[in-house]
């Protein structure tokens, strides 16, 4: 009888962990879909990295990896079929992670970085998407080595200042 009760308790604990971590699973799969779809396709390398995350991360180990992959595929399909609705749904589930736990928000960003690096590095489009997720989750992108400055090295800002100065000079000369 004691063995049966121990087994029942163990099953209950697993189900409780699954329940507690379900929003995190949804958030990770949604964020991963947002990042991996920026180029219009999800690569095999990104999928393999996602599988590895599902198999190794303690918070996600309580789920069958196929459950996570199927959820990821749903988000990807939603983004490709109707980008506005698919992205809105994904962002809603990503935001749910931050409401629960800032540490999980940080972890979600690290997962996105790992998946982005699966193909050899993080390109600008993926980085922009991850920085956007950082903003939504209240995570400092600098803590993750993400570049948030002007990618043109200030050229655009300098040109804007020069245009404004030229416009001021032209309006000043016109009124004289």
C-alpha positions in Angstrom: 0.0 0.0 0.0 2.9 2.4 0.8 4.4 1.8 -2.7 1.1 2.7 -4.3 0.8 5.9 -2.2 4.4 6.9 -3.0 3.7 6.4 -6.7 0.5 8.4 -6.5 2.4 11.2 -4.7 5.1 11.2 -7.3 2.6 11.3 -10.2 0.8 14.2 -8.4 4.1 16.1 -8.1 4.9 15.7 -11.8 1.4 16.9 -12.7 1.8 19.9 -10.4 5.2 20.8 -12.0 3.6 20.5 -15.4 0.8 22.8 -14.4 3.2 25.3 -12.8 5.5 25.3 -15.8 2.9 25.3 -18.6 2.9 29.1 -19.0 6.7 29.0 -19.3 6.5 26.2 -21.9 4.0 28.3 -23.9 6.2 31.5 -23.5 9.4 29.7 -24.6 7.7 28.1 -27.7 6.0 31.4 -28.6 9.2 33.4 -28.3 11.2 30.8 -30.2 8.6 30.9 -33.0 8.8 34.7 -33.1 12.6 34.6 -33.4 12.9 31.7 -35.8 10.4 33.0 -38.3 12.0 36.3 -38.9 13.5 35.0 -42.2 10.3 33.2 -43.4 11.5 29.7 -42.5 12.6 27.7 -39.5 15.9 25.9 -40.1 16.8 22.3 -39.1 19.5 23.7 -36.9 17.0 25.8 -35.0 14.6 22.9 -34.6 17.4 20.7 -33.3 18.5 23.3 -30.8 14.8 23.6 -29.6 14.7 19.9 -29.1 17.9 20.0 -27.0 16.4 22.8 -24.9 13.2 20.7 -24.3 15.3 17.7 -23.3 17.7 19.4 -21.0 16.0 22.4 -19.3 14.7 21.4 -15.9 11.5 23.5 -16.2 10.7 21.8 -19.5 11.8 18.3 -18.8 8.4 17.5 -17.2 6.8 17.8 -20.6 7.0 15.3 -23.5 9.3 17.0 -26.0 6.8 16.2 -28.7 4.2 18.3 -26.8 6.6 21.3 -26.9 7.5 20.8 -30.6 3.8 20.6 -31.5 3.1 23.8 -29.6 6.1 25.5 -31.3 4.7 24.3 -34.7 1.3 25.8 -33.9 2.9 29.2 -33.1 5.0 29.1 -36.3 2.0 28.1 -38.4 -0.1 30.9 -36.9 2.7 33.5 -37.6 3.0 32.3 -41.2 -0.7 32.1 -41.9 -1.7 35.4 -40.4 1.3 37.3 -39.2 -0.6 40.0 -37.3 -2.8 37.4 -35.4 0.0 34.9 -35.0 2.4 37.4 -33.6 -0.2 38.9 -31.3 -1.0 35.4 -29.9 2.7 34.6 -29.5 3.4 38.0 -27.8 0.5 37.4 -25.4 1.9 34.1 -24.3 5.4 35.6 -24.0 4.2 38.4 -21.8 2.6 35.8 -19.4 6.1 34.6 -18.6 7.3 37.9 -17.3 4.2 38.4 -15.1 5.1 35.2 -13.3 8.8 35.4 -12.8 11.5 37.8 -13.9 14.1 35.0 -13.7 12.1 33.0 -16.2 12.0 36.0 -18.5 15.8 36.1 -18.4 15.9 32.4 -19.1 13.5 32.8 -22.0 15.8 35.4 -23.6 18.8 33.1 -23.1 16.9 30.3 -24.8 16.1 32.6 -27.8 19.7 33.5 -28.1 20.7 29.8 -28.0 18.2 28.9 -30.7 19.3 31.9 -32.8 22.9 30.8 -32.6 22.1 27.3 -33.9 22.9 28.3 -37.4 26.3 29.9 -36.6 25.4 33.2 -35.2 22.7 35.8 -34.5 22.0 38.0 -37.4 20.5 41.5 -37.2 16.9 40.5 -37.8 17.0 37.9 -35.0 18.8 40.3 -32.7 16.1 42.9 -33.3 13.4 40.4 -32.5 15.2 39.3 -29.3 15.8 43.0 -28.2 12.1 43.6 -28.8 11.3 40.6 -26.5 13.7 42.0 -23.9 11.7 45.2 -24.0 8.4 43.4 -23.6 9.7 41.2 -20.7 11.6 44.0 -18.9 14.9 42.3 -19.5 18.1 44.4 -20.0 19.4 43.4 -23.5 22.9 44.6 -22.5 23.1 41.8 -19.9 22.9 39.4 -22.8 25.4 41.1 -25.0 22.8 42.4 -27.4 23.6 45.6 -29.3 20.9 48.2 -28.8 22.6 51.3 -30.2 22.4 52.8 -33.7 23.5 50.1 -36.1 24.8 52.7 -38.5 27.3 54.0 -36.0 25.5 57.4 -35.6 25.3 58.1 -39.3 21.6 58.5 -39.4 21.6 60.8 -36.3 24.4 62.9 -37.8 22.5 63.2 -41.1 19.3 64.2 -39.3 21.2 66.9 -37.4 22.8 68.2 -40.6 19.3 68.3 -42.4 17.8 70.1 -39.4 20.7 72.6 -39.4 20.4 73.1 -43.2 16.6 73.7 -42.8 17.2 76.2 -40.0 19.8 78.0 -42.1 17.5 78.0 -45.1 14.5 79.4 -43.1 16.8 82.0 -41.5 18.1 83.1 -44.9 14.6 83.2 -46.3 13.3 85.6 -43.5 16.3 88.0 -44.0 
